[in-house]
């Protein structure tokens, strides 16, 4: 028997490496799932990656994920890499016209083949939100539920839909782009080329834009806001700025959050009315607000969702994985 690793796997056992392509690089996370007996463990690789905008950088970081595993971060051999990416097509291994990836917008990138050639082991690619939804449906907020929807609120708004235990992907594996339903006709421009997409109002990117717009408005009118101090301390506005200001009793921060949550609720109502999932979970950066977000959001959804008070309602939860 080989030497045991911290995660409980023998050296000779081979594991799968899980990575996610995001707008600022590839997230360095390792998913260890050798057998059901071992269960599932998450191990973060050392270091952070920021400001990655180049395809070669993405491939390099994917390569480092394998190197990190086999050099002792997990103490086992990688047998393959699974990648979740915006607009990732499982059947072709390509990232197809990803609106928020500068190197994949309006084009097809053969990412799985390129990364596999670079690291020398098999690479499987899929849509990141579909992967997140399936993970939550199997072992997270939607465990045991056959009808489940997950939203990811980050650079954009991602969606994953599970119907009767199966991922809804569309015939071309481009389905469930929930962030690109229009909720404000003629509204804010979206990266996809349309105006008024839900993503342009409910992503973390949208929340930051709303925060900066409010800061400019306050500066022009001479109105004081806690958000100014928060931004001066951190150097820039983030998805937490308005929420932190609201918690501090700041009126301007509350206005930003209330507007953001209103638009988020409107999109959720549409999604629930269409799919009526047993559970809908919210993940991504904004979900870090947890119950503070849900306490504002859920009553707005309950007030307008179809059949509420008569038919059994969808349970809205924060993602757990």
C-alpha positions as CSV (number, residue, x, y, z in Angstrom):
1,X,0.0,0.0,0.0
2,X,1.2,3.5,-0.8
3,X,1.7,6.4,1.6
4,X,-1.7,7.9,2.6
5,X,-2.5,11.5,1.7
6,X,-4.2,14.0,3.9
7,X,-7.5,13.4,2.0
8,X,-7.4,9.6,2.7
9,X,-6.2,8.4,-0.7
10,X,-3.3,6.2,-1.4
11,X,-0.5,7.5,-3.5
12,X,-1.2,5.1,-6.3
13,X,-4.8,6.0,-6.5
14,X,-5.8,8.4,-9.4
15,X,-8.1,11.2,-8.9
16,X,-10.1,13.7,-11.0
17,X,-9.1,17.4,-11.0
18,X,-12.0,19.9,-11.2
19,X,-11.5,23.4,-12.4
20,X,-13.7,26.3,-13.4
21,X,-13.0,28.9,-16.1
22,X,-14.1,32.3,-14.9
23,X,-13.9,35.8,-16.3
24,X,-10.6,36.4,-14.3
25,X,-9.0,33.1,-14.7
26,X,-9.3,29.5,-13.7
27,X,-10.3,28.7,-10.2
28,X,-7.8,26.5,-8.5
29,X,-9.9,23.8,-6.8
30,X,-9.4,20.1,-6.7
31,X,-12.4,17.8,-6.5
32,X,-11.4,14.4,-5.0
33,X,-13.9,11.7,-5.7
34,X,-12.0,8.5,-6.1
35,X,-14.7,6.2,-4.9
36,X,-18.0,6.6,-3.1
37,X,-16.3,5.1,0.0
38,X,-14.0,8.1,0.1
39,X,-16.8,10.6,-0.5
40,X,-16.1,14.0,-1.9
41,X,-13.4,16.4,-0.7
42,X,-12.5,19.9,-1.8
43,X,-8.8,21.0,-1.5
44,X,-7.8,24.5,-2.6
45,X,-4.5,24.8,-4.5
46,X,-2.0,27.4,-3.2
47,X,-2.1,30.9,-4.6
48,X,-4.6,33.1,-6.3
49,X,-5.0,34.1,-9.9
50,X,-6.3,37.5,-10.9
51,X,-6.5,39.6,-14.0
52,X,-6.3,36.7,-16.4
53,X,-7.7,37.8,-19.8
54,X,-5.6,35.6,-22.2
55,X,-6.5,32.1,-23.4
56,X,-2.8,31.0,-23.0
57,X,-3.0,32.1,-19.3
58,X,-6.2,30.0,-18.9
59,X,-4.4,26.9,-20.3
60,X,-1.3,27.6,-18.2
61,X,-3.3,27.8,-15.0
62,X,-5.2,24.6,-16.0
63,X,-1.8,22.9,-16.4
64,X,-0.7,24.2,-13.0
65,X,-3.8,22.6,-11.5
66,X,-2.5,19.1,-12.5
67,X,1.0,19.9,-11.5
68,X,-0.2,21.1,-8.1
69,X,-2.0,17.8,-7.6
70,X,0.9,15.6,-8.5
71,X,3.5,17.6,-6.7
72,X,1.9,17.0,-3.3
73,X,-1.0,19.3,-3.0
74,X,-3.2,16.2,-2.9
75,X,-0.5,13.5,-3.1
76,X,-2.1,11.4,-5.9
77,X,-2.0,11.0,-9.6
78,X,-4.5,13.0,-11.8
79,X,-6.3,10.7,-14.3
80,X,-8.3,13.5,-15.9
81,X,-9.5,17.1,-15.6
82,X,-13.1,18.3,-15.6
83,X,-13.6,21.9,-16.6
84,X,-16.8,23.9,-16.1
85,X,-16.9,27.0,-18.3
86,X,-19.4,29.6,-19.5
87,X,-21.0,28.3,-22.7
88,X,-19.0,25.1,-22.4
89,X,-20.4,22.4,-24.7
90,X,-20.0,18.9,-23.2
91,X,-20.4,17.2,-26.6
92,X,-17.9,19.2,-28.5
93,X,-15.5,20.2,-25.7
94,X,-15.7,23.7,-27.0
95,X,-16.4,27.1,-25.3
96,X,-18.9,28.6,-27.7
97,X,-19.5,32.4,-27.8
98,X,-19.0,33.2,-24.1
99,X,-20.2,36.8,-23.7
100,X,-18.0,37.4,-20.6
101,X,-14.8,35.8,-21.8
102,X,-12.9,38.3,-24.0
103,X,-11.0,35.5,-25.7
104,X,-14.1,33.4,-26.4
105,X,-16.7,36.0,-27.3
106,X,-18.4,35.4,-30.7
107,X,-16.1,32.5,-31.5
108,X,-15.6,28.8,-30.8
109,X,-12.6,27.8,-28.7
110,X,-11.6,24.1,-28.7
111,X,-10.7,24.3,-25.0
112,X,-10.8,20.7,-24.0
113,X,-8.5,19.5,-26.8
114,X,-6.1,22.4,-26.2
115,X,-5.8,21.8,-22.5
116,X,-5.6,18.0,-22.9
117,X,-2.7,18.4,-25.4
118,X,-1.0,20.6,-22.9
119,X,-1.3,18.4,-19.8
120,X,-1.2,15.0,-21.4
121,X,-4.4,13.6,-19.8
122,X,-8.0,13.5,-20.8
123,X,-10.1,16.7,-20.3
124,X,-13.8,16.9,-20.2
125,X,-15.6,20.3,-20.6
126,X,-19.2,21.3,-19.6
127,X,-21.2,24.3,-18.9
128,X,-20.2,25.7,-15.5
129,X,-23.7,26.5,-14.3
130,X,-24.9,23.0,-15.4
131,X,-22.0,21.5,-13.5
132,X,-22.9,23.6,-10.4
133,X,-26.5,22.7,-10.6
134,X,-25.8,19.0,-11.0
135,X,-23.5,19.1,-8.0
136,X,-26.0,20.9,-5.9
137,X,-28.7,18.4,-7.0
138,X,-26.6,15.4,-6.0
139,X,-24.9,16.6,-2.8
140,X,-26.0,20.2,-2.1
141,X,-29.1,22.4,-1.6
142,X,-31.1,20.3,-4.1
143,X,-30.1,16.8,-2.8
144,X,-32.9,14.3,-3.3
145,X,-35.0,16.7,-5.4
146,X,-35.9,15.7,-9.0
147,X,-36.9,19.1,-10.1
148,X,-34.3,21.8,-9.2
149,X,-33.0,25.1,-10.6
150,X,-29.7,26.8,-9.7
151,X,-28.6,30.4,-10.3
152,X,-25.1,31.6,-10.1
153,X,-24.7,35.4,-9.5
154,X,-21.2,36.4,-10.4
155,X,-19.7,38.1,-13.5
156,X,-22.9,37.1,-15.2
157,X,-26.1,35.2,-14.2
158,X,-25.7,31.5,-14.9
159,X,-28.5,29.0,-14.8
160,X,-28.7,25.2,-14.4
161,X,-32.0,23.3,-14.7
162,X,-32.6,19.8,-13.5
163,X,-35.9,18.2,-14.6
164,X,-36.9,14.7,-13.5
165,X,-33.3,14.2,-12.3
166,X,-31.7,15.2,-15.7
167,X,-29.9,18.3,-16.8
168,X,-31.8,20.4,-19.3
169,X,-29.2,21.4,-21.8
170,X,-31.1,21.9,-25.1
171,X,-30.3,20.0,-28.4
172,X,-27.2,22.1,-28.9
173,X,-26.0,22.2,-25.2
174,X,-26.7,26.0,-25.2
175,X,-29.9,25.9,-23.1
176,X,-30.6,27.3,-19.7
177,X,-29.1,30.7,-20.4
178,X,-31.3,32.2,-17.8
179,X,-29.3,35.4,-17.4
180,X,-30.3,36.4,-20.9
181,X,-34.1,36.6,-20.5
182,X,-35.1,40.3,-20.8
183,X,-36.7,41.9,-17.8
184,X,-36.4,45.5,-18.8
185,X,-37.2,46.1,-22.5
186,X,-34.7,48.6,-24.0
187,X,-32.7,48.6,-20.7
188,X,-29.1,48.4,-19.8
189,X,-26.8,46.9,-22.6
190,X,-25.8,43.3,-21.9
191,X,-22.5,41.6,-23.0
192,X,-24.5,39.3,-25.2
193,X,-25.6,42.2,-27.4
194,X,-29.2,42.6,-26.2
195,X,-30.6,45.2,-23.8
196,X,-32.3,44.7,-20.6
197,X,-31.1,41.1,-19.9
198,X,-31.5,39.8,-16.3
199,X,-27.8,39.5,-16.2
200,X,-27.4,43.2,-16.6
201,X,-29.5,43.8,-13.5
202,X,-28.8,40.8,-11.2
203,X,-25.2,39.8,-11.6
204,X,-22.5,40.8,-9.2
205,X,-21.2,43.0,-12.1
206,X,-24.5,44.7,-12.2
207,X,-24.5,45.3,-8.5
208,X,-21.1,46.9,-8.7
209,X,-22.3,49.1,-11.6
210,X,-25.4,50.2,-9.6
211,X,-23.1,51.0,-6.6
212,X,-20.8,53.1,-8.7
213,X,-23.7,54.9,-10.3
214,X,-25.1,55.8,-6.9
215,X,-21.7,57.0,-5.7
216,X,-21.5,59.3,-8.7
217,X,-25.0,60.5,-8.0
218,X,-24.2,61.2,-4.4
219,X,-21.0,63.0,-5.2
220,X,-22.8,65.2,-7.7
221,X,-25.5,66.2,-5.3
222,X,-23.3,66.5,-2.2
223,X,-25.1,63.7,-0.5
224,X,-23.1,61.7,2.1
225,X,-23.0,57.9,2.0
226,X,-21.1,55.3,3.9
227,X,-20.2,53.7,0.6
228,X,-17.7,56.5,-0.1
229,X,-15.7,55.6,3.0
230,X,-15.9,51.8,2.2
231,X,-14.6,52.4,-1.3
232,X,-11.8,54.6,-0.1
233,X,-10.7,51.9,2.3
234,X,-10.9,49.0,-0.2
235,X,-9.8,51.0,-3.3
236,X,-12.9,50.1,-5.4
237,X,-16.5,49.2,-5.1
238,X,-17.4,45.5,-4.8
239,X,-20.5,43.4,-4.5
240,X,-20.4,43.8,-0.8
241,X,-20.1,47.6,-0.7
242,X,-23.8,48.4,-0.9
243,X,-24.8,45.6,1.4
244,X,-22.3,46.6,4.0
245,X,-23.5,50.2,3.8
246,X,-27.1,49.1,4.2
247,X,-26.2,47.1,7.3
248,X,-24.6,50.3,8.7
249,X,-27.9,52.1,8.2
250,X,-26.9,54.0,5.1
251,X,-29.8,55.2,3.0
252,X,-28.0,55.3,-0.4
253,X,-26.6,51.8,0.2
254,X,-30.1,50.6,1.0
255,X,-31.4,52.1,-2.3
256,X,-28.9,50.2,-4.3
257,X,-29.6,46.9,-2.5
258,X,-33.4,47.4,-2.8
259,X,-33.1,48.0,-6.5
260,X,-30.8,45.1,-7.0
261,X,-33.0,42.7,-5.0
262,X,-36.2,43.9,-6.8
263,X,-34.7,42.9,-10.2
264,X,-33.4,39.7,-8.9
265,X,-36.9,38.8,-7.6
266,X,-38.5,39.6,-10.9
267,X,-36.3,37.2,-12.7
268,X,-36.8,34.5,-10.1
269,X,-40.6,34.9,-10.4
270,X,-40.3,34.2,-14.1
271,X,-38.1,31.2,-13.6
272,X,-40.4,29.7,-11.0
273,X,-43.5,30.3,-13.0
274,X,-42.0,28.4,-16.0
275,X,-40.3,25.5,-14.2
276,X,-42.0,25.3,-10.8
277,X,-38.9,23.5,-9.3
278,X,-39.2,22.0,-5.8
279,X,-36.0,23.9,-4.8
280,X,-34.2,26.9,-6.4
281,X,-30.8,27.6,-5.1
282,X,-28.6,30.7,-5.4
283,X,-24.9,30.5,-5.7
284,X,-22.1,32.8,-6.8
285,X,-20.5,35.7,-5.1
286,X,-23.7,37.6,-4.1
287,X,-25.0,34.5,-2.4
288,X,-22.4,35.1,0.3
289,X,-24.9,37.5,1.8
290,X,-26.9,34.4,2.9
291,X,-30.0,34.9,5.0
292,X,-29.6,38.7,4.8
293,X,-30.3,38.4,1.1
294,X,-33.0,35.8,1.4
295,X,-34.9,37.7,4.0
296,X,-35.4,40.6,1.5
297,X,-35.7,38.4,-1.6
298,X,-38.2,35.7,-0.7
299,X,-41.1,37.9,0.4
300,X,-40.9,39.8,-3.0
301,X,-41.0,36.5,-4.8
302,X,-43.8,35.0,-2.7
303,X,-46.0,38.1,-3.3
304,X,-46.0,37.7,-7.1
305,X,-45.2,34.1,-8.0
306,X,-48.1,32.3,-9.8
307,X,-50.4,30.3,-7.6
308,X,-48.8,31.3,-4.4
309,X,-51.0,30.5,-1.4
310,X,-52.8,27.8,-3.3
311,X,-50.2,25.5,-4.9
312,X,-47.2,24.3,-3.1
313,X,-44.4,26.9,-3.5
314,X,-40.7,26.6,-4.5
315,X,-38.2,26.6,-1.6
316,X,-35.5,29.2,-2.3
317,X,-32.2,28.4,-0.7
318,X,-28.5,29.5,-0.8
319,X,-26.3,26.9,-2.5
320,X,-24.3,24.8,-0.1
321,X,-21.3,23.5,-2.2
